[in-house]
């Protein structure tokens, strides 16, 4: 288990390595080494891989469409990128879950690996230099990278807080540590001045509220003043209030985030010219794209959007299949969140939401948010298999 945690931590860290100047040359070796290490472990232990037919079929169709795009555009780079995506998907959704005996154990491995790979990157620069500037970037090469990286910790903390609330464990170690993680990580999001990360933070808080009061019983509980309900609603109020008021007072929030939106709005484009890039890509879209160099050549700048990036390089067919894939795994994650007595049941839907929201403003391919997406898909598949076997 320790070896698996180390290898998974390296895999998650590779998703950050590209945004750290000193580690950028080592991203690919770290990624490939971690993938090989996990696959060697499953061979040594002789574990049977787990699969979900709909998930596997959808993703393999996406990869097949990318291969067709590579053939049509005579672009080996697309073929190579497709192979890497497939390797990561198989490792995290089929191989990784088979290495752990149960879903609870898999959840622990994913969480510990996430914390080991991300926390040092954020904490060490603060301990050495403090918050030396705003927007703050730490050891990452720009503030936006910090915001889009640390938001994964916000998603983790909110998912755990919600499950602890639902199970009425108000003073547990998980609750206290998750609250601390939420306050710290969400503050870093604001200090980064990243609009993409801030909008993702807002979306995660809205998701938290919706899941908390989605059912009729939960909504009614807002008006039932039993002691336990008062505690639940008090904790929910703390989360919402700390997000809006306690962490970021009006001036702090305005100076670090809102003013950035305002400047771009006054300039006539709140997307900071990304809208022009997206519209051009949509207008020039082809069934199987334009090849790997489309944005650096024809457009002249990066896509700043996962879906637009796939559309421009790989084409209409791959991006539609990829969206269908995300819709299906989101549906399964919502079903998974309805399971009882699981302190990890909200983790998949929060990580999927994080990937989708970040993908609206940045390309998340081969980033840690994509690796976490695949990991929680594997966790959901393993839970479904365990649930069906216990019927």
FIDREN-236123 format. One record per residue: x, y, z of N, C-alpha, C in turn. Coordinates in steps of 0.02 Angstrom, whole numbers, padded with zeros to 5 digits, always signed. Layout:
! residues N
XYZXYZXYZ/...
END
This chain:
! residues 391
+00041-00060+00000+00000+00000+00000+00043+00063+00000/+00099+00062+00038+00143+00120+00041+00175+00134-00027/+00196+00081-00061+00227+00089-00127+00176+00117-00176/+00115+00092-00173+00062+00117-00217+00048+00191-00203/+00047+00211-00140+00035+00281-00122+00091+00325-00149/+00152+00302-00144+00209+00341-00170+00204+00349-00245/+00189+00295-00280+00183+00298-00353+00126+00343-00375/+00069+00339-00340+00012+00381-00358+00027+00454-00342/+00063+00466-00287+00083+00535-00271+00127+00563-00326/+00173+00524-00352+00216+00546-00407+00175+00560-00470/+00125+00518-00482+00082+00529-00540+00044+00595-00534/+00015+00608-00475-00021+00671-00464+00028+00730-00468/+00088+00721-00440+00137+00775-00442+00158+00791-00514/+00159+00741-00557+00176+00754-00627+00127+00802-00660/+00064+00802-00634+00015+00849-00659+00029+00920-00639/+00070+00929-00586+00091+00995-00564+00159+01015-00593/+00199+00965-00610+00270+00976-00627+00279+01025-00685/+00233+01022-00734+00240+01066-00792+00234+01139-00772/+00198+01154-00718+00188+01223-00696+00241+01246-00647/+00291+01204-00633+00347+01222-00590+00410+01223-00633/+00440+01280-00642+00495+01288-00690+00550+01237-00678/+00569+01227-00615+00624+01181-00600+00608+01109-00616/+00543+01091-00615+00524+01021-00625+00496+01008-00694/+00486+01059-00735+00455+01050-00800+00490+00998-00843/+00557+00996-00846+00590+00945-00888+00578+00873-00864/+00557+00867-00801+00549+00799-00772+00477+00775-00773/+00430+00815-00800+00360+00796-00799+00349+00729-00833/+00371+00723-00895+00359+00661-00933+00393+00601-00901/+00457+00605-00881+00488+00547-00847+00451+00526-00783/+00429+00576-00743+00393+00560-00681+00327+00526-00698/+00291+00552-00748+00226+00524-00768+00234+00453-00792/+00281+00441-00839+00290+00375-00867+00315+00326-00814/+00361+00349-00772+00387+00306-00719+00333+00284-00671/+00288+00330-00651+00234+00313-00605+00185+00264-00637/+00168+00275-00701+00122+00230-00737+00151+00160-00741/+00215+00156-00760+00247+00090-00766+00250+00056-00698/+00266+00095-00645+00271+00066-00578+00205+00035-00555/+00150+00070-00566+00084+00045-00545+00066-00018-00585/+00080-00017-00650+00064-00075-00692+00107-00136-00675/+00171-00124-00657+00215-00179-00636+00188-00210-00571/+00164-00167-00526+00137-00193-00463+00078-00239-00474/+00033-00221-00520-00026-00262-00532-00006-00329-00564/+00047-00329-00603+00072-00391-00633+00103-00436-00580/+00141-00405-00535+00173-00444-00482+00121-00475-00435/+00072-00435-00418+00020-00458-00371-00034-00500-00405/-00032-00502-00473-00079-00542-00513-00152-00526-00497/-00167-00462-00497-00235-00439-00484-00276-00437-00549/-00340-00451-00544-00385-00444-00601-00409-00372-00607/-00405-00345-00667-00426-00276-00677-00502-00270-00673/-00526-00211-00653-00598-00200-00649-00619-00153-00707/-00680-00164-00731-00705-00126-00788-00778-00107-00778/-00797-00052-00809-00867-00034-00817-00878-00028-00892/-00920-00070-00919-00928-00072-00992-00947-00004-01022/-00998+00031-00997-01016+00096-01028-00958+00146-01025/-00925+00152-00967-00869+00199-00960-00813+00181-01007/-00795+00117-01010-00740+00095-01052-00756+00105-01126/-00817+00088-01146-00836+00095-01216-00834+00168-01237/-00861+00213-01196-00862+00284-01213-00791+00312-01220/-00749+00296-01172-00681+00324-01175-00641+00294-01233/-00651+00229-01246-00615+00198-01301-00639+00226-01368/-00703+00242-01373-00729+00275-01433-00696+00343-01442/-00688+00379-01387-00654+00444-01390-00582+00435-01415/-00547+00386-01387-00478+00374-01409-00475+00353-01482/-00523+00310-01503-00525+00288-01573-00535+00348-01619/-00580+00394-01600-00592+00453-01642-00529+00497-01645/-00490+00499-01590-00428+00537-01591-00376+00504-01637/-00375+00438-01637-00329+00402-01682-00348+00416-01755/-00413+00416-01769-00436+00433-01837-00414+00504-01856/-00419+00550-01808-00397+00619-01820-00323+00621-01835/-00284+00580-01799-00212+00576-01812-00198+00552-01882/-00235+00502-01905-00226+00474-01972-00246+00524-02026/-00303+00558-02017-00327+00606-02066-00279+00666-02072/-00253+00689-02015-00208+00747-02015-00135+00728-02023/-00122+00662-02029-00052+00638-02034-00009+00668-01978/-00035+00664-01917-00004+00697-01860+00013+00645-01807/+00076+00628-01802+00098+00578-01753+00089+00604-01682/+00094+00670-01672+00088+00698-01605+00019+00684-01575/-00033+00686-01617-00100+00670-01594-00104+00597-01573/-00074+00554-01612-00073+00482-01595-00038+00471-01529/+00019+00505-01519+00056+00499-01457+00015+00525-01398/-00017+00583-01406-00059+00611-01353-00117+00565-01335/-00146+00534-01386-00201+00487-01374-00177+00426-01335/-00118+00402-01352-00090+00344-01316-00076+00360-01243/-00051+00420-01230-00038+00440-01160-00103+00445-01121/-00154+00476-01151-00219+00481-01117-00248+00413-01102/-00243+00367-01150-00269+00300-01139-00231+00264-01084/-00165+00272-01082-00124+00239-01030-00144+00264-00961/-00154+00330-00955-00173+00359-00890-00243+00335-00870/-00289+00334-00918-00357+00312-00903-00358+00239-00879/-00325+00195-00915-00324+00124-00896-00291+00115-00828/-00236+00151-00816-00201+00144-00752-00244+00166-00693/-00279+00221-00701-00316+00250-00644-00387+00222-00636/-00418+00200-00690-00487+00175-00684-00491+00098-00682/-00442+00064-00711-00444-00009-00713-00392-00042-00669/-00330-00015-00670-00275-00046-00633-00276-00026-00559/-00278+00040-00546-00274+00064-00476-00328+00034-00431/-00392+00033-00451-00443+00005-00406-00432-00069-00390/-00401-00105-00436-00389-00176-00425-00334-00189-00375/-00294-00137-00360-00237-00145-00315-00258-00141-00241/-00318-00117-00228-00341-00107-00159-00401-00151-00146/-00407-00177-00086-00458-00228-00071-00529-00200-00071/-00538-00138-00050-00606-00110-00046-00605-00036-00064/-00665-00008-00071-00671+00062-00092-00643+00109-00039/-00654+00093+00024-00629+00136+00078-00554+00141+00075/-00521+00084+00063-00448+00084+00057-00424+00124-00003/-00460+00117-00059-00444+00155-00119-00451+00230-00107/-00504+00249-00072-00515+00319-00056-00457+00347-00016/-00434+00309+00034-00378+00332+00075-00315+00341+00033/-00302+00294-00012-00243+00300-00054-00246+00362-00097/-00304+00376-00127-00313+00435-00170-00304+00499-00130/-00335+00503-00071-00331+00564-00031-00260+00576-00006/-00228+00524+00022-00160+00532+00048-00112+00551-00009/-00121+00520-00067-00078+00536-00124-00087+00608-00147/-00150+00631-00147-00164+00701-00165-00131+00749-00116/-00137+00736-00052-00108+00780-00001-00032+00778-00005/-00002+00719-00012+00071+00714-00016+00099+00750-00077/+00063+00748-00132+00088+00776-00194+00076+00851-00199/+00025+00877-00165+00006+00947-00173+00025+00992-00114/+00015+00969-00053+00027+01012+00004+00098+01040+00008/+00150+00998-00002+00218+01026+00001+00230+01082-00049/+00200+01076-00108+00208+01127-00160+00180+01194-00138/+00127+01192-00097+00095+01254-00075+00123+01279-00009/+00141+01232+00036+00161+01251+00104+00234+01274+00108/+00279+01238+00075+00351+01253+00081+00367+01325+00062/+00343+01352+00004+00358+01422-00012+00332+01472+00040/+00274+01456+00070+00246+01501+00121+00289+01500+00183/+00312+01441+00203+00355+01435+00262+00422+01471+00252/+00448+01468+00190+00514+01498+00175+00510+01573+00164/+00458+01595+00127+00456+01665+00106+00392+01702+00127/+00343+01666+00154+00280+01697+00170+00242+01714+00106/+00187+01751+00113+00150+01775+00055+00186+01839+00031/+00233+01830-00014+00278+01885-00033+00250+01932-00084/+00195+01913-00117+00165+01957-00167+00092+01936-00180/+00054+01983-00206-00014+01968-00228-00022+01999-00298/-00041+01960-00349-00062+01890-00345-00005+01843-00326/-00023+01794-00286+00026+01747-00259+00032+01686-00304/+00094+01663-00316+00105+01605-00359+00146+01550-00327/+00176+01564-00268+00217+01513-00236+00274+01491-00280/+00285+01425-00286+00339+01401-00328+00315+01385-00399/+00251+01396-00413+00225+01384-00480+00242+01443-00526/+00241+01432-00591+00269+01483-00636+00223+01542-00648/+00159+01538-00629+00115+01597-00629+00058+01587-00579/+00026+01642-00558-00027+01638-00508-00086+01595-00530/-00104+01598-00594-00161+01560-00618-00150+01485-00608/-00088+01463-00618-00072+01392-00607-00082+01372-00535/-00064+01417-00489-00075+01403-00418-00149+01395-00403/-00190+01441-00428-00261+01438-00415-00293+01375-00441/-00277+01356-00503-00307+01298-00534-00281+01233-00504/-00224+01236-00469-00198+01176-00436-00227+01167-00366/-00230+01221-00328-00252+01217-00259-00327+01205-00253/-00365+01219-00305-00437+01211-00302-00457+01137-00291/-00413+01091-00309-00428+01020-00296-00434+01006-00222/-00395+01042-00182-00398+01034-00109-00463+01063-00081/-00488+01116-00113-00554+01144-00094-00608+01092-00107/-00605+01060-00166-00655+01009-00183-00653+00951-00133/-00594+00928-00116-00587+00874-00067-00617+00894+00000/-00599+00953+00025-00622+00975+00091-00698+00983+00093/-00727+01012+00042-00800+01021+00042-00837+00955+00039/-00811+00908+00000-00843+00842-00005-00842+00806+00062/-00787+00812+00098-00782+00778+00163-00824+00814+00216/-00825+00880+00214-00867+00918+00261-00941+00899+00252/-00962+00894+00189-01032+00877+00175-01050+00808+00201/-01007+00759+00190-01022+00692+00214-01023+00688+00290/-00978+00725+00322-00977+00726+00395-01041+00759+00422/-01064+00811+00389-01127+00843+00409-01186+00795+00402/-01188+00759+00347-01244+00713+00335-01245+00657+00386/-01185+00638+00410-01182+00584+00460-01179+00611+00531/-01190+00678+00538-01196+00711+00603-01133+00702+00646/-01075+00702+00613-01011+00698+00649-00980+00768+00649/-01004+00811+00694-00988+00882+00692-00919+00898+00722/-00894+00855+00765-00830+00869+00799-00777+00817+00781/-00786+00780+00728-00737+00729+00710-00672+00760+00686/-00619+00720+00686-00554+00744+00661-00559+00762+00587/-00598+00722+00550-00606+00736+00478-00640+00804+00468/-00691+00818+00508-00726+00882+00502-00680+00941+00517/-00644+00937+00571-00600+00992+00591-00544+01003+00541/-00511+00948+00520-00456+00954+00472-00482+00977+00404/-00542+00956+00385-00571+00977+00321-00588+01051+00321/-00615+01075+00377-00629+01146+00384-00565+01188+00378/-00513+01165+00411-00449+01200+00407-00421+01199+00336/-00427+01142+00303-00403+01136+00234-00443+01181+00187/-00509+01184+00199-00552+01227+00157-00533+01301+00164/-00525+01324+00226-00509+01394+00237-00442+01411+00206/-00392+01368+00216-00325+01382+00190-00323+01381+00114/-00350+01328+00084-00346+01320+00012-00388+01371-00025/-00447+01388+00001-00489+01437-00033-00458+01507-00028/-00423+01521+00027-00387+01585+00033-00332+01590-00020/-00297+01535-00031-00245+01535-00083-00275+01545-00152/-00335+01518-00163-00369+01529-00227-00379+01604-00238/-00403+01639-00187-00415+01711-00193-00350+01748-00203/-00298+01730-00165-00233+01764-00170-00201+01754-00239/-00220+01701-00274-00191+01688-00340-00220+01734-00394/-00276+01766-00379-00310+01809-00428-00334+01771-00490/-00339+01706-00485-00361+01665-00542-00437+01667-00548/-00461+01696-00603-00534+01699-00614-00563+01629-00624/-00526+01587-00661-00550+01518-00673-00557+01480-00607/-00507+01486-00564-00510+01451-00499-00564+01481-00455/-00574+01547-00456-00625+01578-00415-00695+01556-00437/-00707+01554-00502-00773+01532-00527-00784+01458-00509/-00730+01419-00510-00736+01348-00490-00752+01344-00415/-00720+01386-00375-00735+01389-00303-00809+01406-00292/-00833+01455-00328-00904+01474-00321-00950+01417-00341/-00933+01382-00395-00973+01325-00418-00973+01269-00367/-00917+01257-00335-00912+01204-00285-00954+01221-00224/-00956+01284-00204-00997+01304-00147-01071+01297-00164/-01090+01315-00225-01159+01306-00247-01177+01232-00247/-01131+01189-00272-01143+01117-00272-01151+01092-00201/-01110+01117-00155-01114+01098-00084-01184+01113-00057/-01210+01173-00071-01275+01193-00046-01330+01150-00077/-01325+01138-00143-01376+01098-00176-01379+01027-00149/-01321+00996-00139-01319+00928-00114-01342+00925-00041/-01328+00978-00004-01347+00980+00067-01423+00983+00074/-01456+01022+00031-01528+01033+00038-01568+01009-00022/-01541+00961-00059-01574+00939-00120-01638+00900-00106/-01635+00856-00056-01693+00815-00042-01746+00855-00004/-01807+00832-00010-01863+00866+00024-01852+00866+00099/-01827+00810+00126-01817+00805+00198-01765+00855+00221/-01711+00863+00181-01658+00910+00200-01683+00981+00198/-01724+00996+00148-01751+01064+00142-01796+01080+00202/-01837+01032+00219-01882+01042+00277-01842+01051+00341/-01784+01017+00344-01744+01021+00405-01718+01091+00419/-01719+01134+00368-01700+01204+00378-01745+01237+00430/-01806+01213+00436-01855+01245+00478-01872+01203+00540/-01834+01149+00550-01845+01106+00608-01789+01120+00658/-01806+01147+00716-01755+01171+00762-01738+01119+00815/-01727+01058+00794-01699+01009+00840-01625+01023+00849/-01597+00998+00902-01527+01013+00918-01480+00991+00863/-01490+00931+00837-01446+00905+00784-01451+00947+00721/-01512+00969+00705-01522+01008+00645-01491+01078+00652/-01494+01104+00713-01462+01169+00725-01387+01163+00712/-01357+01109+00734-01286+01099+00724-01270+01094+00649/-01310+01054+00614-01298+01045+00542-01303+01112+00506/-01356+01149+00519-01365+01212+00484-01314+01264+00506/-01291+01259+00568-01239+01304+00591-01174+01293+00553/-01156+01229+00545-01095+01213+00507-01101+01236+00435/-01160+01225+00405-01170+01247+00336-01164+01323+00331/-01193+01357+00380-01188+01430+00380-01116+01453+00386/-01077+01418+00427-01006+01436+00436-00969+01430+00369/-00983+01376+00332-00950+01366+00268-00966+01423+00220/-01031+01437+00214-01052+01489+00167-01027+01558+00188/-01035+01573+00253-01015+01639+00277-00940+01649+00273/-00902+01598+00292-00829+01605+00289-00806+01614+00218/-00842+01582+00171-00824+01589+00100-00836+01660+00076/-00890+01691+00099-00909+01756+00072-00883+01814+00114/-00880+01805+00181-00865+01862+00223-00800+01854+00262/-00796+01800+00301-00741+01794+00348-00673+01788+00313/-00669+01748+00260-00605+01739+00226-00589+01800+00184/-00637+01822+00146-00624+01878+00101-00674+01934+00114/-00651+01987+00147-00695+02044+00155-00704+02077+00087/-00750+02122+00083-00769+02151+00018-00710+02181-00018/-00669+02220+00017-00612+02253-00015-00561+02201-00039/-00548+02151+00002-00500+02098-00015-00523+02061-00078/-00586+02042-00079-00614+02005-00136-00612+02048-00198/-00630+02111-00191-00632+02156-00249-00562+02166-00277/-00514+02180-00234-00446+02195-00257-00413+02135-00290/-00429+02075-00267-00394+02016-00291-00429+01979-00347/-00495+01986-00354-00530+01948-00405-00577+01992-00446/-00625+02024-00413-00678+02060-00448-00650+02114-00494/-00598+02149-00471-00569+02202-00512-00542+02176-00578/-00519+02114-00578-00494+02084-00639-00550+02073-00689/-00608+02050-00665-00666+02044-00708-00687+02113-00734/-00686+02162-00689-00709+02229-00706-00665+02260-00761/-00599+02252-00755-00554+02280-00805-00567+02251-00874/-00575+02185-00876-00588+02152-00941-00656+02171-00969/-00706+02180-00923-00772+02200-00945-00771+02270-00975/-00734+02316-00944-00727+02383-00969-00690+02385-01036/-00646+02336-01045-00609+02331-01108-00652+02300-01164/-00712+02277-01145-00758+02250-01196-00756+02175-01203/-00718+02140-01161-00714+02066-01167-00696+02037-01100/-00746+02011-01063-00734+01983-00997-00692+01920-00999/-00687+01888-01058-00647+01827-01065-00574+01841-01082/-00555+01905-01084-00486+01924-01099-00463+01894-01166/-00503+01904-01217-00490+01883-01286-00497+01808-01297/-00512+01770-01244-00521+01699-01254-00583+01685-01297/-00634+01728-01290-00694+01720-01329-00681+01721-01403/-00635+01765-01425-00617+01768-01496-00585+01702-01519/-00543+01675-01476-00510+01611-01492-00561+01555-01498/-00608+01554-01451-00659+01501-01451-00704+01506-01512/-00725+01568-01528-00769+01578-01586-00733+01559-01651/-00670+01576-01657-00632+01558-01717-00627+01482-01723/-00613+01449-01667-00606+01376-01667-00672+01343-01687/-00727+01367-01659-00793+01339-01675-00809+01351-01749/-00794+01410-01774-00808+01426-01844-00768+01383-01892/-00707+01365-01872-00662+01326-01916-00663+01252-01900/-00709+01231-01856-00710+01161-01833-00721+01112-01890/-00686+01056-01887-00694+01001-01934-00708+00937-01895/-00734+00887-01930-00752+00824-01896-00694+00795-01856/-00634+00798-01885-00576+00769-01851-00518+00818-01844/-00535+00881-01835-00487+00931-01815-00435+00952-01866/-00387+00991-01841-00335+01020-01884-00265+00997-01866/-00260+00956-01814-00193+00933-01795-00166+00968-01733/-00112+00942-01708-00083+00963-01645-00060+01036-01645/-00039+01062-01703-00010+01130-01706-00062+01183-01725/-00125+01166-01721-00178+01213-01743-00175+01279-01704/-00171+01275-01638-00174+01336-01598-00109+01375-01601/-00052+01341-01600+00012+01377-01605+00023+01406-01674/-00008+01376-01726+00001+01399-01794-00054+01445-01818/-00113+01416-01830-00168+01455-01860-00197+01507-01813/-00206+01489-01751-00238+01535-01703-00187+01583-01672/-00129+01557-01657-00075+01599-01631-00071+01602-01556/-00114+01566-01521-00113+01564-01448-00148+01502-01423/-00141+01487-01359-00171+01426-01330-00247+01432-01326/-00280+01375-01321-00353+01374-01320-00383+01399-01255/-00349+01388-01198-00374+01406-01132-00443+01376-01119/-00453+01315-01143-00517+01280-01133-00507+01208-01156/-00519+01160-01113-00507+01090-01131-00549+01069-01191/-00613+01088-01191-00658+01066-01243-00641+01100-01310/-00624+01164-01308-00604+01199-01369-00538+01171-01395/-00493+01153-01349-00429+01123-01368-00440+01057-01405/-00484+01015-01379-00500+00952-01412-00533+00965-01479/-00579+01013-01481-00615+01029-01542-00567+01052-01597/-00520+01096-01581-00475+01122-01632-00424+01071-01655/-00397+01032-01610-00344+00985-01628-00371+00918-01652/-00422+00891-01616-00446+00824-01630-00511+00824-01669/-00554+00875-01661-00613+00880-01702-00679+00875-01665/-00733+00882-01704-00801+00882-01677-00819+00814-01647/-00804+00761-01682-00822+00693-01659-00790+00677-01592/-00724+00686-01584-00693+00672-01519-00721+00713-01462/-00733+00779-01473-00756+00821-01418-00827+00802-01397/-00870+00783-01445-00938+00762-01427-00937+00698-01387/-00894+00650-01406-00889+00587-01369-00862+00600-01299/-00813+00645-01293-00784+00661-01229-00836+00693-01183/-00879+00736-01211-00932+00767-01171-00983+00715-01148/-01000+00668-01193-01045+00613-01174-01014+00571-01117/-00950+00560-01122-00913+00523-01070-00920+00559-01003/-00910+00625-01002-00914+00664-00941-00986+00665-00913/-01035+00669-00958-01105+00668-00936-01122+00602-00903/-01098+00547-00931-01114+00481-00903-01081+00472-00835/-01016+00489-00829-00983+00480-00765-01011+00527-00712/-01036+00586-00734-01069+00631-00687-01133+00600-00660/-01171+00569-00704-01232+00534-00684-01217+00478-00633/-01164+00440-00647-01144+00386-00601-01120+00415-00534/-01085+00472-00537-01060+00502-00476-01118+00527-00432/-01170+00553-00464-01229+00576-00427-01263+00516-00393/-01269+00461-00429-01297+00400-00398-01253+00376-00341/-01187+00380-00350-01140+00359-00299-01147+00402-00236/-01164+00466-00245-01170+00511-00187-01230+00494-00144/-01276+00453-00170-01335+00434-00132-01324+00374-00087/-01264+00343-00092-01251+00286-00048-01244+00310+00024/-01263+00268+00071-01262+00288+00141-01200+00263+00176/-01183+00296+00232-01127+00275+00275-01060+00273+00239/-01050+00316+00189-00986+00320+00154-00959+00390+00162/-00903+00398+00196-00878+00466+00206-00843+00494+00145/-00844+00455+00090-00812+00477+00028-00862+00483-00029/-00926+00478-00014-00975+00471-00067-00983+00534-00110/-00963+00592-00084-00969+00653-00123-00905+00671-00161/-00852+00635-00148-00787+00651-00179-00791+00649-00256/-00819+00596-00286-00821+00594-00360-00856+00654-00392/-00915+00673-00368-00952+00727-00400-00916+00794-00392/-00881+00804-00335-00844+00867-00325-00783+00870-00370/-00749+00815-00380-00690+00815-00423-00710+00820-00497/-00766+00790-00515-00790+00797-00584-00810+00870-00598/-00845+00901-00550-00863+00971-00557-00800+01015-00563/-00749+00999-00524-00687+01037-00526-00655+01033-00595/-00651+00972-00623-00621+00964-00689-00661+01003-00742/-00726+00997-00741-00768+01030-00791-00762+01106-00787/-00765+01133-00726-00762+01206-00718-00693+01232-00738/-00640+01199-00717-00573+01221-00736-00564+01217-00812/-00595+01166-00842-00589+01156-00914-00622+01212-00954/-00667+01250-00922-00699+01306-00957-00651+01364-00968/-00599+01369-00926-00553+01425-00932-00481+01407-00946/-00464+01343-00941-00395+01320-00954-00397+01250-00983/-00344+01230-01016-00339+01161-01040-00313+01118-00982/-00351+01067-00965-00334+01024-00907-00306+00956-00927/-00291+00947-00990-00263+00883-01012-00194+00872-00980/-00184+00812-00952-00122+00792-00919-00107+00835-00858/-00158+00866-00829-00151+00903-00766-00179+00860-00709/-00164+00879-00648-00184+00839-00590-00259+00832-00585/-00297+00883-00607-00370+00878-00603-00397+00822-00648/-00363+00810-00705-00384+00755-00749-00367+00688-00717/-00308+00685-00685-00289+00623-00651-00337+00607-00594/-00358+00658-00557-00407+00647-00503-00474+00627-00531/-00493+00655-00588-00556+00636-00621-00556+00561-00635/-00503+00536-00667-00499+00465-00684-00497+00422-00620/-00464+00446-00568-00458+00408-00506-00526+00398-00473/-00567+00451-00471-00632+00445-00438-00681+00406-00482/-00670+00406-00547-00711+00362-00591-00696+00289-00573/-00633+00274-00564-00614+00206-00542-00643+00188-00475/-00646+00237-00430-00675+00225-00363-00749+00211-00369/-00785+00247-00412-00856+00236-00422-00869+00168-00452/-00827+00147-00500-00834+00081-00531-00825+00027-00479/-00774+00034-00436-00761-00017-00385-00819-00021-00336/-00847+00036-00317-00905+00035-00271-00963-00002-00303/-00976+00011-00367-01032-00021-00401-01023-00097-00402/-00961-00119-00415-00947-00191-00417-00956-00221-00348/-00932-00188-00296-00940-00213-00228-01014-00214-00207/-01051-00162-00226-01122-00159-00209-01160-00216-00241/-01147-00229-00306-01182-00282-00341-01164-00351-00315/-01101-00359-00294-01079-00424-00268-01108-00439-00199/-01128-00386-00163-01155-00395-00095-01231-00400-00095/-01264-00396-00153-01337-00401-00156-01360-00470-00136/
END
